[in-house]
Amino acid sequence: MKLSTSGLGQQGQHEGGGGEKKCLNSELWHACAGPLVSLPTAGTRVVYFPQGHSEQVSATTNREIDGHIPNYPSLPPQLVCQLHNVTMHADVETDEVYAQMTLQPLTPEEQKDTFLPMELGIPSKQPSNYFCKTLTASDTSTHGGFSVPRRAAEKVFPPLDFSQQPPAQELIARDLHDVEWKFRHIFRGKNLTPLL
């Protein structure tokens, strides 16, 4: 989730009403994808593996591999392509992130042309301040919220106003699908444990 105290966080890329596309927050997408993921930039050349793509599609759509993967005997095992567009997405049901790429195969003559890549790809744009926590049963109970590690709270959240009693603030987070979540950040107990 992208946190904001004003509720004006960046929007997520998904199909909105009327087929309108919104841009996913790149930092949030990369945080979900992990630090080892980088995306090639538009204009670069990439190698496309049709057989591997067919196998991946078959596996992710829960189809049996035998007999359902198309076989194109005249198609080479790999194609050198020009990358025209990259869009970041997140599955609505699983929140799994993926990228959709528009490719154009290059002719053998185009492949011989000198190509100087501007950059090797977009490195992972992991947000500099975030934390992950696996929620426990007590975190998800209706008894008031879940605790946040103190270091994470101090690093990620805006500072609390201690002139208020108790010190508290409202945080608004947007998830990958641009759903807004409101939290109340407070300190609880003698140890002043950060709590959402």
C-alpha positions as a Markdown table, in Angstrom:
| # | Residue | x | y | z |
|---|---|---|---|---|
| 1 | Met | 0.0 | 0.0 | 0.0 |
| 2 | Lys | 1.1 | 3.6 | -0.6 |
| 3 | Leu | 0.7 | 5.7 | 2.5 |
| 4 | Ser | -0.3 | 9.3 | 2.6 |
| 5 | Thr | -1.5 | 11.6 | 5.3 |
| 6 | Ser | -3.5 | 13.6 | 2.9 |
| 7 | Gly | -5.1 | 10.8 | 1.0 |
| 8 | Leu | -3.6 | 12.0 | -2.3 |
| 9 | Gly | -1.3 | 9.0 | -3.0 |
| 10 | Gln | -0.5 | 8.0 | -6.5 |
| 11 | Gln | -3.1 | 5.9 | -8.3 |
| 12 | Gly | -3.0 | 2.3 | -9.4 |
| 13 | Gln | -3.1 | 1.0 | -12.9 |
| 14 | His | -6.2 | -0.9 | -13.6 |
| 15 | Glu | -9.3 | -0.8 | -15.8 |
| 16 | Gly | -11.5 | 1.9 | -14.4 |
| 17 | Gly | -15.0 | 2.8 | -15.3 |
| 18 | Gly | -15.4 | 3.3 | -19.1 |
| 19 | Gly | -12.2 | 1.4 | -19.9 |
| 20 | Glu | -10.0 | 4.2 | -18.6 |
| 21 | Lys | -6.5 | 3.1 | -17.5 |
| 22 | Lys | -4.7 | 4.6 | -14.6 |
| 23 | Cys | -1.0 | 4.4 | -13.8 |
| 24 | Leu | 0.1 | 2.0 | -11.1 |
| 25 | Asn | 2.4 | 3.4 | -8.6 |
| 26 | Ser | 5.8 | 2.2 | -9.8 |
| 27 | Glu | 7.3 | 2.0 | -6.3 |
| 28 | Leu | 4.4 | 0.0 | -5.0 |
| 29 | Trp | 4.5 | -2.4 | -8.0 |
| 30 | His | 8.2 | -2.9 | -7.6 |
| 31 | Ala | 7.8 | -3.5 | -3.8 |
| 32 | Cys | 5.4 | -6.3 | -4.6 |
| 33 | Ala | 7.5 | -7.7 | -7.5 |
| 34 | Gly | 10.7 | -7.8 | -5.3 |
| 35 | Pro | 14.2 | -6.5 | -5.5 |
| 36 | Leu | 15.4 | -8.8 | -8.3 |
| 37 | Val | 12.8 | -7.6 | -10.8 |
| 38 | Ser | 13.7 | -5.0 | -13.4 |
| 39 | Leu | 11.7 | -4.0 | -16.5 |
| 40 | Pro | 13.2 | -3.2 | -19.9 |
| 41 | Thr | 12.4 | 0.3 | -21.2 |
| 42 | Ala | 10.4 | 1.0 | -24.4 |
| 43 | Gly | 12.7 | 1.2 | -27.4 |
| 44 | Thr | 15.0 | -1.6 | -26.3 |
| 45 | Arg | 15.5 | -4.9 | -27.9 |
| 46 | Val | 14.5 | -8.0 | -26.1 |
| 47 | Val | 14.4 | -11.8 | -26.8 |
| 48 | Tyr | 11.0 | -13.4 | -26.8 |
| 49 | Phe | 10.6 | -17.1 | -26.2 |
| 50 | Pro | 7.2 | -18.2 | -27.6 |
| 51 | Gln | 7.4 | -21.8 | -26.2 |
| 52 | Gly | 8.1 | -20.5 | -22.7 |
| 53 | His | 5.3 | -18.0 | -23.0 |
| 54 | Ser | 2.8 | -20.7 | -24.1 |
| 55 | Glu | 3.9 | -22.9 | -21.1 |
| 56 | Gln | 3.5 | -20.0 | -18.7 |
| 57 | Val | 0.1 | -19.1 | -20.0 |
| 58 | Ser | -1.0 | -22.8 | -19.7 |
| 59 | Ala | 0.3 | -23.0 | -16.2 |
| 60 | Thr | -1.3 | -19.8 | -15.0 |
| 61 | Thr | -4.7 | -20.6 | -16.5 |
| 62 | Asn | -4.7 | -24.0 | -14.8 |
| 63 | Arg | -4.9 | -25.9 | -18.1 |
| 64 | Glu | -3.2 | -29.2 | -18.6 |
| 65 | Ile | 0.0 | -28.8 | -20.4 |
| 66 | Asp | -0.4 | -31.9 | -22.6 |
| 67 | Gly | -2.1 | -31.1 | -25.8 |
| 68 | His | -3.2 | -27.5 | -24.9 |
| 69 | Ile | 0.1 | -25.7 | -25.8 |
| 70 | Pro | 0.0 | -24.5 | -29.4 |
| 71 | Asn | 2.7 | -25.9 | -31.6 |
| 72 | Tyr | 4.1 | -23.7 | -34.3 |
| 73 | Pro | 6.8 | -25.7 | -36.1 |
| 74 | Ser | 7.8 | -22.8 | -38.4 |
| 75 | Leu | 8.2 | -20.4 | -35.5 |
| 76 | Pro | 11.8 | -20.0 | -34.2 |
| 77 | Pro | 12.5 | -20.9 | -30.5 |
| 78 | Gln | 13.4 | -17.2 | -29.9 |
| 79 | Leu | 12.6 | -13.9 | -31.6 |
| 80 | Val | 14.5 | -10.7 | -31.3 |
| 81 | Cys | 11.9 | -8.0 | -30.8 |
| 82 | Gln | 11.7 | -4.2 | -30.4 |
| 83 | Leu | 9.9 | -3.3 | -27.2 |
| 84 | His | 7.2 | -0.7 | -27.8 |
| 85 | Asn | 5.4 | -0.4 | -24.5 |
| 86 | Val | 5.4 | -1.8 | -20.9 |
| 87 | Thr | 2.5 | -1.5 | -18.6 |
| 88 | Met | 2.4 | -2.7 | -14.9 |
| 89 | His | -0.6 | -4.5 | -13.6 |
| 90 | Ala | -1.8 | -6.4 | -10.5 |
| 91 | Asp | -4.3 | -9.3 | -10.5 |
| 92 | Val | -7.6 | -8.2 | -8.9 |
| 93 | Glu | -8.1 | -11.5 | -7.1 |
| 94 | Thr | -4.5 | -12.4 | -6.0 |
| 95 | Asp | -2.6 | -9.0 | -6.1 |
| 96 | Glu | 0.1 | -10.8 | -8.1 |
| 97 | Val | 1.9 | -8.2 | -10.1 |
| 98 | Tyr | 2.8 | -8.6 | -13.7 |
| 99 | Ala | 3.9 | -6.5 | -16.7 |
| 100 | Gln | 2.3 | -6.5 | -20.1 |
| 101 | Met | 4.7 | -5.8 | -23.0 |
| 102 | Thr | 4.0 | -4.8 | -26.6 |
| 103 | Leu | 6.7 | -6.4 | -28.9 |
| 104 | Gln | 7.4 | -6.2 | -32.6 |
| 105 | Pro | 9.6 | -9.0 | -34.1 |
| 106 | Leu | 12.6 | -7.6 | -36.0 |
| 107 | Thr | 13.5 | -8.9 | -39.5 |
| 108 | Pro | 17.0 | -10.4 | -39.9 |
| 109 | Glu | 18.0 | -7.2 | -41.7 |
| 110 | Glu | 16.8 | -5.0 | -38.8 |
| 111 | Gln | 18.7 | -7.3 | -36.3 |
| 112 | Lys | 21.9 | -6.5 | -38.2 |
| 113 | Asp | 21.5 | -2.8 | -37.7 |
| 114 | Thr | 23.8 | -1.3 | -35.1 |
| 115 | Phe | 21.8 | -0.9 | -31.9 |
| 116 | Leu | 23.1 | 1.0 | -28.9 |
| 117 | Pro | 20.9 | 0.5 | -25.9 |
| 118 | Met | 20.3 | 3.7 | -23.9 |
| 119 | Glu | 20.1 | 1.7 | -20.7 |
| 120 | Leu | 19.8 | -2.0 | -19.8 |
| 121 | Gly | 16.4 | -1.6 | -18.1 |
| 122 | Ile | 14.6 | 0.1 | -15.3 |
| 123 | Pro | 16.1 | -1.1 | -12.0 |
| 124 | Ser | 13.7 | -2.0 | -9.3 |
| 125 | Lys | 12.2 | 1.2 | -7.8 |
| 126 | Gln | 11.7 | -0.3 | -4.3 |
| 127 | Pro | 10.3 | 2.4 | -2.0 |
| 128 | Ser | 13.0 | 3.5 | 0.5 |
| 129 | Asn | 10.7 | 3.4 | 3.5 |
| 130 | Tyr | 8.3 | 0.5 | 3.9 |
| 131 | Phe | 7.9 | -2.6 | 6.1 |
| 132 | Cys | 6.2 | -6.0 | 5.8 |
| 133 | Lys | 4.4 | -7.8 | 8.5 |
| 134 | Thr | 2.6 | -11.2 | 8.4 |
| 135 | Leu | -0.6 | -10.6 | 10.3 |
| 136 | Thr | -1.4 | -12.9 | 13.2 |
| 137 | Ala | -4.9 | -13.8 | 14.6 |
| 138 | Ser | -4.5 | -11.1 | 17.3 |
| 139 | Asp | -3.6 | -8.5 | 14.6 |
| 140 | Thr | -6.8 | -9.2 | 12.8 |
| 141 | Ser | -9.1 | -9.3 | 15.8 |
| 142 | Thr | -11.6 | -6.6 | 16.5 |
| 143 | His | -9.8 | -5.5 | 19.7 |
| 144 | Gly | -8.3 | -2.4 | 18.2 |
| 145 | Gly | -5.8 | -3.1 | 15.4 |
| 146 | Phe | -2.3 | -4.4 | 14.9 |
| 147 | Ser | 1.1 | -3.4 | 16.3 |
| 148 | Val | 3.8 | -2.1 | 14.1 |
| 149 | Pro | 7.5 | -2.6 | 14.9 |
| 150 | Arg | 8.7 | 0.7 | 16.5 |
| 151 | Arg | 11.6 | 1.1 | 14.0 |
| 152 | Ala | 9.3 | 0.7 | 11.1 |
| 153 | Ala | 6.8 | 3.2 | 12.5 |
| 154 | Glu | 9.5 | 5.8 | 13.1 |
| 155 | Lys | 10.9 | 5.2 | 9.6 |
| 156 | Val | 7.7 | 4.9 | 7.6 |
| 157 | Phe | 5.0 | 7.0 | 9.2 |
| 158 | Pro | 5.0 | 10.8 | 9.7 |
| 159 | Pro | 5.8 | 11.8 | 13.3 |
| 160 | Leu | 2.9 | 11.8 | 15.7 |
| 161 | Asp | 1.8 | 15.1 | 17.3 |
| 162 | Phe | 2.5 | 14.6 | 21.0 |
| 163 | Ser | 0.5 | 17.7 | 21.9 |
| 164 | Gln | -2.6 | 15.6 | 21.4 |
| 165 | Gln | -3.7 | 13.2 | 24.2 |
| 166 | Pro | -3.4 | 10.5 | 23.2 |
| 167 | Pro | -1.0 | 11.2 | 20.3 |
| 168 | Ala | -2.7 | 10.0 | 17.1 |
| 169 | Gln | -3.0 | 10.6 | 13.3 |
| 170 | Glu | -5.1 | 9.4 | 10.5 |
| 171 | Leu | -3.2 | 7.6 | 7.7 |
| 172 | Ile | -4.8 | 6.9 | 4.3 |
| 173 | Ala | -3.3 | 4.1 | 2.2 |
| 174 | Arg | -4.1 | 3.1 | -1.3 |
| 175 | Asp | -3.5 | -0.5 | -2.4 |
| 176 | Leu | -2.5 | -1.8 | -5.9 |
| 177 | His | -6.2 | -1.5 | -7.0 |
| 178 | Asp | -6.5 | 2.1 | -5.9 |
| 179 | Val | -8.8 | 1.1 | -3.0 |
| 180 | Glu | -8.4 | 3.6 | -0.1 |
| 181 | Trp | -7.8 | 2.3 | 3.4 |
| 182 | Lys | -8.0 | 4.5 | 6.5 |
| 183 | Phe | -6.0 | 3.8 | 9.6 |
| 184 | Arg | -5.6 | 5.5 | 12.9 |
| 185 | His | -1.9 | 5.5 | 14.1 |
| 186 | Ile | -1.6 | 5.7 | 17.9 |
| 187 | Phe | 0.8 | 4.6 | 20.7 |
| 188 | Arg | -0.6 | 2.1 | 23.2 |
| 189 | Gly | 0.4 | 0.9 | 26.6 |
| 190 | Lys | 3.3 | 1.7 | 28.9 |
| 191 | Asn | 5.9 | 0.9 | 26.2 |
| 192 | Leu | 4.1 | 3.2 | 23.7 |
| 193 | Thr | 3.8 | 0.5 | 21.1 |
| 194 | Pro | 2.9 | 1.9 | 17.7 |
| 195 | Leu | -0.6 | 0.6 | 16.7 |
| 196 | Leu | -2.7 | 0.9 | 13.5 |
